[in-house]
Amino acid sequence: MRLTTFLAVLLALLLAGDQLAAQPRHKTLVLGRSADATFLDPAKFLDNESAMVIENIFDGLVRYQDDSTRIEPALAESWSVAEGGLAYTFRLRRGVVFHDGTPFDAEAARFSLLRKIDPAHPYFRPQFSKMDATLKGVRAVEAVGPHTLRIILKAPDPLFVSALARHSAYIVSPAAVKSLGDGFDKHPVGTGPFVFGSWLKGERIILEPNAKYFGGAPKLDALVFKVVPDPRVRMLELRAGNIQAMDAPTPEQQAEVRRNPTLVLDARPGMNVGYLAMNTERAPLDNPRVRRAIAHAINRPALVKSIYQGMASPALTLVPPSMPGFNPKVPDTAYNPALARKLLRQAGLPNGFETTLWVMPVSRPYMPQPDKIARFIQENLAVVGIRAHIVTFDWAAYLAKAYAGEHDLCLLGWVSTGDASDILEHLLDLDNAKKPHASNVSFFRDQRVHDLLAQARTSPDEGVREALFAKVQDIAGREVPLLPLAHANQTLARSRNVQGIVNHQSGVIRFAKAAIR
């Protein structure tokens, strides 16, 4: 960014912050973040910026505890399992109302869940069922009483209740969906701690506190998600008090926050992975030798050391080492430029080739400085004769084009819910390589991987599941449809007078208990 442009943007943002600060509501918390949401419908989104807002508007039947991915009750107070793991009965919380004043009950929950998966549902959209696999194992959803919901599965799934804590299973207002139709994704209505107020696309989303929230009314007057793409500007706004928190501070900024007595850095190991996807449908990336050459050309330890600066660990596989199912014995793709050149010669490309390298325009939890990472990879590839031209788009277009498979090489990442299946299914399963809503943006279609993941999905034995996940990682290490780069710490910078923000390890930020002193 040119200095004059940077200063102009800074002045505009500071003025906007002053205008927001001038509002009479003195307990307005503003989160500065790198990008806007794409959709605010739990059935439709597939990005973390949307999830962050959805988390604070909606509830699921269950949820992750604030300090872990252990499951606790939410809209369901309790549940039981019968028929050999096929039938789940949920006893729902009474007296809960949606933000539009309509009651939450078993019929509302049934409407919401079937909308995601049932083509016969009047408000089902084909893209809903393609966005993720959370509910694909459901055979039927029944309201067996005003506050009792029964879900029947096609096959036993030991992780089903955990899957219901994902955003795509959150409960929406049937009345609002019927009234708004496809416009629901811009005017969301849930039962959560905050009520949707307004959305100025590309600038900010404003939420109001839900005074009737079953978990207790929030202590804030308003919650604002403000788009500030440049991390330097975010930090300046945080220091000036125009925002009270910011996501994805760069490593240099994290050190600055630690030195500043008025600021606090919340950091924890992340359940994420940043990776380089290789579109296996496009030549020469359809050749495993070429993909392995790319892997050996990139010095991942040096990348992590120079760009993440101690705030991440090099990724051996997609699965973080702390997560059950991690395979430490995957095939070697260590930095080896000489081997990379040899593999290119074996692939009939002694002079290398030209390609495009897509880089997201915004900081992500798994990749706080994507532009620097792209340049690092570009330089590494050039050493072995691969001439990568860097390409970028605005965030919404970037995601849409990547999901549609328009890229060659593409930087992206995934924030996991805590189980290896979540990462491996979304990023490697052939079921998730369907355009234009693919999460498997390598378009890697391997029947062996699909079958192994299907077995893991239904096995109640954790040891068996971990062995199956290890085999999937072994195949991915040999075929290299993508290259895992780093597992980054999850970080949030905030003003010291802000308390109660939950920087959850699943990648979202909860504000239900936040307060400004």
C-alpha positions as MATLAB code, in Angstrom:
seq = 'MRLTTFLAVLLALLLAGDQLAAQPRHKTLVLGRSADATFLDPAKFLDNESAMVIENIFDGLVRYQDDSTRIEPALAESWSVAEGGLAYTFRLRRGVVFHDGTPFDAEAARFSLLRKIDPAHPYFRPQFSKMDATLKGVRAVEAVGPHTLRIILKAPDPLFVSALARHSAYIVSPAAVKSLGDGFDKHPVGTGPFVFGSWLKGERIILEPNAKYFGGAPKLDALVFKVVPDPRVRMLELRAGNIQAMDAPTPEQQAEVRRNPTLVLDARPGMNVGYLAMNTERAPLDNPRVRRAIAHAINRPALVKSIYQGMASPALTLVPPSMPGFNPKVPDTAYNPALARKLLRQAGLPNGFETTLWVMPVSRPYMPQPDKIARFIQENLAVVGIRAHIVTFDWAAYLAKAYAGEHDLCLLGWVSTGDASDILEHLLDLDNAKKPHASNVSFFRDQRVHDLLAQARTSPDEGVREALFAKVQDIAGREVPLLPLAHANQTLARSRNVQGIVNHQSGVIRFAKAAIR';
ca = [
       0.000    0.000    0.000;
       1.402    3.425   -0.945;
       2.053    5.792    1.983;
      -0.478    8.367    0.763;
      -3.146    5.694    0.351;
      -2.352    4.259    3.760;
      -2.654    7.686    5.395;
      -5.934    8.404    3.611;
      -7.383    5.082    4.706;
      -6.125    5.676    8.242;
      -7.745    9.121    8.417;
     -11.067    7.793    7.147;
     -11.082    4.908    9.602;
     -10.148    7.085   12.554;
     -12.913    9.533   11.688;
     -15.365    6.647   11.414;
     -14.151    5.407   14.775;
     -14.640    8.851   16.287;
     -18.213    8.944   14.965;
     -18.919    5.519   16.454;
     -17.304    6.488   19.748;
     -19.447    9.620   19.839;
     -22.601    7.522   20.095;
     -24.184    7.736   23.558;
     -23.910    3.981   24.217;
     -20.699    3.890   26.247;
     -20.501    0.094   26.400;
     -20.153   -0.514   22.681;
     -17.442   -3.066   21.923;
     -15.889   -2.817   18.474;
     -13.873   -5.720   17.066;
     -11.548   -4.744   14.233;
     -11.049   -7.600   11.804;
      -9.487   -8.141    8.422;
     -12.542   -9.062    6.337;
     -16.325   -9.008    6.249;
     -18.702  -11.939    6.505;
     -20.003  -13.503    3.302;
     -23.361  -14.864    4.558;
     -25.043  -14.863    7.972;
     -27.147  -17.971    7.417;
     -25.787  -21.001    9.325;
     -26.859  -23.289    6.480;
     -24.985  -21.332    3.851;
     -21.641  -20.022    5.065;
     -18.211  -21.703    4.844;
     -15.815  -19.038    6.159;
     -14.588  -18.049    9.592;
     -15.539  -14.365    9.293;
     -19.179  -15.362    8.872;
     -18.889  -17.960   11.637;
     -17.651  -15.330   14.065;
     -20.878  -13.326   13.703;
     -23.130  -16.392   13.477;
     -21.661  -17.641   16.767;
     -23.064  -14.613   18.568;
     -26.534  -14.565   16.922;
     -27.509  -18.247   16.976;
     -27.442  -21.293   19.237;
     -27.288  -24.988   18.497;
     -28.824  -27.856   20.382;
     -25.413  -28.253   22.014;
     -22.250  -26.165   22.108;
     -18.549  -26.355   22.908;
     -17.543  -25.351   26.404;
     -15.776  -21.991   26.549;
     -12.411  -23.514   27.430;
     -12.452  -26.689   25.324;
     -14.271  -28.659   22.641;
     -16.104  -30.736   25.217;
     -19.861  -30.649   24.635;
     -22.381  -28.978   26.927;
     -26.137  -28.307   26.657;
     -27.428  -25.267   24.758;
     -30.964  -25.303   23.312;
     -31.164  -28.938   24.343;
     -30.956  -29.441   28.093;
     -30.188  -33.166   27.852;
     -30.191  -36.074   25.399;
     -30.161  -39.859   25.264;
     -29.131  -42.461   22.690;
     -30.980  -45.651   21.785;
     -31.404  -48.287   19.054;
     -27.717  -49.112   18.887;
     -26.628  -45.527   18.386;
     -29.172  -44.741   15.665;
     -31.727  -42.707   17.641;
     -30.989  -39.527   19.584;
     -33.696  -37.921   21.740;
     -33.174  -34.317   22.807;
     -35.145  -32.663   25.597;
     -35.327  -29.010   24.660;
     -35.048  -25.933   26.821;
     -38.429  -24.346   27.601;
     -39.267  -20.648   27.466;
     -36.736  -19.730   24.772;
     -37.830  -17.301   22.071;
     -36.248  -16.255   18.803;
     -35.252  -12.626   18.343;
     -38.478  -12.049   16.382;
     -40.543  -13.099   19.411;
     -41.629  -16.493   18.057;
     -41.138  -19.532   20.310;
     -38.340  -22.047   20.010;
     -39.698  -25.589   20.206;
     -39.279  -29.022   18.650;
     -41.065  -28.026   15.432;
     -38.725  -25.045   15.023;
     -35.684  -27.262   15.526;
     -37.044  -29.808   13.043;
     -37.725  -27.075   10.466;
     -34.211  -25.721   10.859;
     -32.328  -29.019   10.615;
     -34.352  -30.407    7.699;
     -33.932  -27.134    5.811;
     -30.242  -27.987    5.652;
     -30.560  -31.504    4.213;
     -34.049  -32.346    2.894;
     -34.703  -31.521   -0.789;
     -38.455  -31.726   -0.069;
     -38.216  -28.886    2.458;
     -39.736  -25.708    0.925;
     -36.732  -23.633    2.002;
     -33.989  -26.155    1.189;
     -31.369  -24.960   -1.293;
     -29.005  -27.417   -3.032;
     -25.936  -25.497   -1.916;
     -26.847  -26.068    1.770;
     -26.165  -29.790    1.644;
     -22.924  -29.208   -0.249;
     -21.392  -26.768    2.212;
     -20.302  -29.397    4.758;
     -21.044  -32.887    6.008;
     -22.427  -32.097    9.467;
     -25.919  -33.550    8.945;
     -25.439  -35.853    5.967;
     -25.780  -38.943    8.173;
     -29.285  -37.956    9.320;
     -32.181  -40.120    8.096;
     -35.089  -38.373    9.847;
     -35.910  -35.563   12.283;
     -39.096  -35.866   14.331;
     -40.877  -33.545   16.769;
     -42.326  -36.108   19.199;
     -43.624  -33.472   21.585;
     -43.510  -29.692   22.016;
     -40.094  -29.902   23.665;
     -38.788  -33.284   22.525;
     -36.838  -33.805   19.306;
     -35.810  -37.171   17.893;
     -33.083  -37.565   15.263;
     -32.608  -40.878   13.454;
     -29.265  -41.629   11.788;
     -28.536  -43.777    8.757;
     -25.659  -45.441   10.609;
     -24.143  -45.108   14.088;
     -21.922  -42.043   14.411;
     -20.005  -41.656   17.691;
     -19.296  -37.999   16.880;
     -22.838  -36.984   16.003;
     -23.528  -34.908   19.114;
     -20.194  -33.129   18.683;
     -21.121  -32.392   15.070;
     -24.291  -30.651   16.267;
     -22.086  -28.022   17.904;
     -20.948  -26.845   14.465;
     -22.426  -23.654   13.101;
     -24.150  -25.362   10.194;
     -26.421  -27.134   12.717;
     -27.452  -23.932   14.516;
     -31.178  -23.271   14.812;
     -32.854  -20.516   12.773;
     -36.258  -18.868   13.168;
     -38.804  -20.598   10.890;
     -40.963  -17.449   10.824;
     -38.033  -15.326    9.673;
     -37.012  -17.824    6.979;
     -40.577  -17.945    5.658;
     -40.808  -14.148    5.667;
     -37.374  -13.369    4.210;
     -36.708  -16.385    1.990;
     -33.237  -16.159    0.467;
     -32.812  -12.762    2.114;
     -32.437  -14.494    5.489;
     -28.657  -14.628    5.010;
     -28.564  -10.813    5.264;
     -31.126  -10.476    8.089;
     -30.457  -13.410   10.428;
     -32.758  -14.302   13.322;
     -31.701  -16.767   16.009;
     -31.943  -17.268   19.772;
     -28.396  -16.212   20.645;
     -26.987  -13.557   22.988;
     -27.046  -10.829   20.337;
     -29.708   -9.624   17.912;
     -28.850   -8.599   14.371;
     -29.036   -4.815   13.945;
     -27.559   -3.745   10.627;
     -24.957   -4.646    8.031;
     -23.104   -2.121    5.902;
     -21.422   -4.510    3.492;
     -17.655   -4.266    3.517;
     -17.629   -1.952    6.530;
     -19.392   -3.195    9.651;
     -22.041   -5.406   11.230;
     -23.821   -4.116   14.333;
     -25.470   -6.429   16.857;
     -27.672   -5.486   19.804;
     -27.875   -7.364   23.140;
     -30.642   -9.931   23.564;
     -32.240   -8.983   26.883;
     -34.197  -12.266   26.874;
     -31.229  -14.548   26.302;
     -31.620  -17.771   28.274;
     -27.953  -17.617   29.280;
     -28.317  -14.110   30.711;
     -28.423  -10.736   28.972;
     -25.061   -9.507   27.639;
     -23.385   -6.637   29.472;
     -22.690   -4.683   26.280;
     -24.872   -1.979   24.725;
     -23.774   -3.014   21.242;
     -21.285   -5.278   19.486;
     -19.690   -4.082   16.240;
     -17.683   -6.180   13.775;
     -15.695   -3.544   11.897;
     -13.733   -4.321    8.722;
     -10.193   -2.926    8.876;
      -8.187   -4.865    6.265;
      -4.759   -3.380    7.014;
      -3.325   -4.823   10.273;
      -1.303   -1.638   10.780;
      -4.484    0.410   10.812;
      -6.160   -2.078   13.146;
      -3.342   -1.650   15.624;
      -3.481    2.147   15.387;
      -7.219    2.061   16.002;
      -6.763   -0.232   18.984;
      -4.172    2.073   20.527;
      -6.418    5.080   19.876;
      -9.405    3.389   21.530;
     -11.560    3.423   18.396;
     -11.766   -0.348   18.562;
     -11.546   -2.431   21.729;
     -10.209   -5.650   20.196;
      -8.573   -6.858   16.987;
      -8.071  -10.270   15.468;
      -5.002  -11.711   13.759;
      -2.271   -9.338   14.998;
       0.989   -9.923   13.145;
       3.935  -11.377   15.111;
       5.486   -7.906   15.318;
       2.230   -6.477   16.649;
       1.946   -9.248   19.221;
       5.288   -8.185   20.652;
       4.072   -4.569   20.670;
       0.898   -5.532   22.543;
       2.918   -7.336   25.200;
       4.948   -4.148   25.775;
       1.884   -1.901   26.019;
       0.440   -1.743   29.574;
      -2.998   -0.692   28.257;
      -3.355   -3.754   25.996;
      -3.593   -7.511   26.481;
      -2.713  -10.357   24.121;
      -4.854  -13.492   24.332;
      -2.941  -16.339   22.682;
      -3.496  -20.066   22.640;
      -2.482  -22.999   20.427;
      -4.815  -23.114   17.443;
      -6.632  -26.125   16.025;
      -5.904  -24.909   12.533;
      -3.768  -25.454    9.494;
      -2.651  -23.103    6.753;
      -1.936  -24.907    3.503;
      -1.063  -24.585   -0.173;
      -3.704  -26.319   -2.298;
      -2.748  -27.677   -5.719;
      -5.596  -28.010   -8.181;
      -5.203  -31.621   -9.274;
      -7.567  -31.075  -12.206;
      -5.099  -28.742  -13.929;
      -1.947  -29.776  -15.779;
       0.797  -30.137  -14.778;
      -0.547  -30.243  -11.202;
      -2.422  -33.427  -12.101;
       0.986  -35.166  -11.993;
       1.985  -36.354   -8.486;
       5.676  -35.857   -9.340;
       5.039  -32.168   -9.985;
       3.121  -31.805   -6.751;
       5.917  -33.501   -4.796;
       8.431  -31.216   -6.510;
       6.489  -28.196   -5.263;
       6.437  -29.648   -1.758;
      10.188  -30.243   -1.717;
      10.848  -26.760   -3.120;
       9.284  -24.941   -0.148;
      11.307  -24.455    3.021;
       8.531  -24.681    5.599;
      10.699  -24.388    8.751;
      12.275  -21.197    7.374;
       8.834  -19.882    6.391;
       7.482  -20.411    9.897;
      10.568  -18.947   11.548;
      10.786  -15.816    9.395;
       7.085  -14.970    8.970;
       5.268  -16.480   11.966;
       8.216  -15.649   14.251;
       7.604  -18.317   16.856;
       3.802  -17.998   16.796;
       3.272  -21.236   14.844;
       4.793  -24.649   14.261;
       5.633  -26.172   10.863;
       2.876  -28.513    9.715;
       3.879  -32.094    8.998;
       0.305  -33.057    8.097;
      -3.086  -31.370    8.054;
      -3.760  -32.658   11.583;
      -2.094  -30.666   14.412;
       0.252  -32.740   16.623;
      -1.919  -32.157   19.702;
      -5.005  -33.663   18.051;
      -5.842  -37.384   18.314;
      -5.213  -39.003   14.949;
      -2.020  -37.107   14.135;
       0.379  -39.293   12.111;
       4.047  -38.407   12.731;
       5.258  -40.944   10.149;
       3.855  -39.462    6.945;
       6.023  -39.650    3.804;
       8.845  -37.128    3.779;
       8.218  -33.866    1.916;
      11.061  -31.968    3.582;
      12.833  -29.072    1.900;
      15.080  -30.462   -0.846;
      15.483  -28.245   -3.959;
      17.720  -30.777   -5.688;
      15.079  -33.477   -5.369;
      12.453  -30.991   -6.563;
      14.440  -30.359   -9.765;
      14.909  -34.116  -10.274;
      11.165  -34.730   -9.931;
      10.428  -31.981  -12.461;
      12.846  -33.579  -14.939;
      11.140  -36.953  -14.394;
       7.813  -35.253  -15.098;
       9.136  -33.952  -18.422;
       9.564  -30.375  -17.175;
      13.338  -29.821  -17.029;
      12.852  -26.089  -17.482;
      10.062  -25.827  -14.955;
       6.738  -24.212  -15.837;
       4.556  -21.179  -15.273;
       1.589  -21.166  -12.931;
      -0.500  -18.870  -10.761;
      -0.352  -18.625   -6.986;
      -3.518  -17.293   -5.389;
      -3.218  -15.449   -2.100;
      -6.080  -14.214    0.082;
      -6.249  -10.418    0.521;
      -6.848  -10.556    4.289;
      -5.226  -11.889    7.435;
      -6.525  -15.238    8.657;
      -6.063  -16.989   12.030;
      -3.896  -19.609   10.328;
      -2.127  -17.115    8.056;
      -1.758  -13.608    9.564;
       0.522  -12.353    6.766;
      -0.584  -14.120    3.585;
       1.132  -11.679    1.234;
       4.530  -12.391    2.802;
       3.877  -16.126    2.694;
       2.978  -15.922   -0.989;
       6.176  -14.042   -1.817;
       8.233  -16.534    0.198;
       6.695  -19.455   -1.711;
       7.113  -17.635   -5.016;
      10.832  -17.165   -4.346;
      11.293  -20.801   -3.284;
       9.544  -22.089   -6.387;
      11.613  -19.831   -8.658;
      14.802  -21.529   -7.419;
      13.666  -24.818   -8.991;
      12.311  -23.215  -12.173;
       8.632  -22.840  -11.285;
       7.505  -19.323  -12.209;
       4.470  -18.529  -10.047;
       2.512  -15.340  -10.709;
       0.732  -14.051   -7.608;
      -3.003  -13.387   -8.006;
      -5.548  -12.038   -5.522;
      -9.189  -10.956   -5.335;
     -11.420   -9.457   -2.678;
     -12.231  -12.014    0.043;
     -15.734  -13.026   -1.074;
     -14.642  -13.418   -4.702;
     -11.506  -15.281   -3.639;
     -13.533  -17.888   -1.770;
     -16.143  -18.243   -4.503;
     -13.514  -18.714   -7.215;
     -11.488  -21.173   -5.131;
     -14.583  -23.230   -4.285;
     -15.323  -23.305   -8.018;
     -11.810  -24.526   -8.872;
     -10.581  -21.584  -10.919;
      -7.079  -21.547   -9.382;
      -3.798  -23.367   -9.937;
      -2.069  -22.975   -6.565;
      -4.119  -21.487   -3.761;
      -3.379  -20.448   -0.171;
      -6.131  -21.298    2.291;
      -6.610  -22.872    5.699;
      -8.995  -24.652    8.004;
      -9.959  -24.156   11.643;
     -10.991  -27.481   13.147;
     -13.654  -28.370   15.676;
     -11.188  -30.639   17.479;
     -11.510  -33.948   15.640;
      -9.241  -35.099   12.827;
     -12.257  -36.138   10.764;
     -13.322  -32.496   10.494;
     -10.072  -31.481    8.789;
      -9.554  -34.600    6.696;
     -13.129  -34.868    5.404;
     -13.434  -31.220    4.428;
     -10.029  -30.983    2.759;
      -9.510  -34.455    1.248;
     -12.828  -36.290    0.806;
     -14.166  -36.564   -2.725;
     -17.656  -35.728   -1.427;
     -16.362  -32.225   -0.682;
     -14.798  -31.665   -4.104;
     -18.075  -30.624   -5.735;
     -18.114  -27.285   -7.532;
     -19.033  -24.514   -6.911;
     -19.096  -25.197   -3.163;
     -16.004  -27.328   -2.681;
     -14.075  -27.241    0.583;
     -11.648  -29.756   -0.943;
     -10.143  -27.119   -3.228;
      -7.390  -29.469   -4.412;
     -10.214  -31.437   -6.077;
      -8.441  -34.565   -4.909;
     -10.722  -37.535   -5.499;
      -9.367  -40.747   -4.037;
     -11.722  -43.641   -3.336;
      -9.324  -45.083   -0.755;
      -9.457  -41.869    1.270;
     -13.243  -41.718    0.982;
     -13.652  -45.299    2.205;
     -11.234  -44.839    5.119;
     -13.015  -41.697    6.276;
     -16.397  -43.432    5.985;
     -15.132  -46.249    8.217;
     -13.779  -43.757   10.754;
     -17.096  -41.920   10.834;
     -18.961  -44.963   12.141;
     -16.351  -46.637   14.343;
     -16.874  -46.267   18.117;
     -13.276  -47.387   18.785;
     -10.935  -44.410   19.094;
      -7.878  -46.541   18.386;
      -9.411  -47.815   15.149;
     -10.365  -44.271   14.117;
      -6.833  -42.994   14.736;
      -5.365  -45.827   12.641;
      -7.740  -44.983    9.791;
      -6.828  -41.290   10.001;
      -3.147  -42.239    9.904;
      -3.718  -44.124    6.639;
      -5.499  -41.102    5.132;
      -2.574  -38.868    6.045;
      -0.152  -41.411    4.562;
      -2.012  -41.352    1.240;
      -2.132  -37.556    1.259;
       1.597  -37.460    2.004;
       2.310  -39.621   -1.037;
      -0.128  -37.968   -3.443;
       0.437  -34.394   -2.132;
      -2.802  -32.754   -3.296;
      -1.923  -29.967   -0.894;
       1.019  -28.956    1.257;
       0.368  -28.228    4.948;
       2.414  -25.167    5.926;
       1.799  -24.215    9.555;
      -0.341  -24.596   12.652;
      -0.669  -21.053   13.992;
      -1.410  -19.836   17.485;
      -4.830  -18.234   17.796;
      -4.400  -14.650   18.932;
      -6.552  -11.687   19.886;
      -5.384   -8.249   21.035;
      -7.709   -6.232   23.288;
      -7.870   -3.230   25.547;
      -7.098   -4.074   29.155;
     -10.472   -2.684   30.270;
     -12.300   -5.329   28.209;
     -13.006   -8.582   30.027;
     -14.886  -11.810   29.330;
     -14.144  -12.280   25.618;
     -13.808  -15.987   24.812;
     -11.172  -16.531   22.135;
     -12.293  -20.087   21.456;
      -9.910  -22.680   20.084;
     -12.395  -23.548   17.333;
     -11.554  -20.193   15.735;
     -14.555  -18.095   16.784;
     -14.835  -15.311   19.343;
     -17.693  -15.275   21.850;
     -18.931  -12.008   23.328;
     -21.873  -13.191   25.458;
     -19.871  -12.631   28.671;
     -17.829   -9.635   27.482;
     -17.828   -6.461   29.545;
     -16.161   -3.056   29.414;
     -14.955   -1.799   32.778;
];
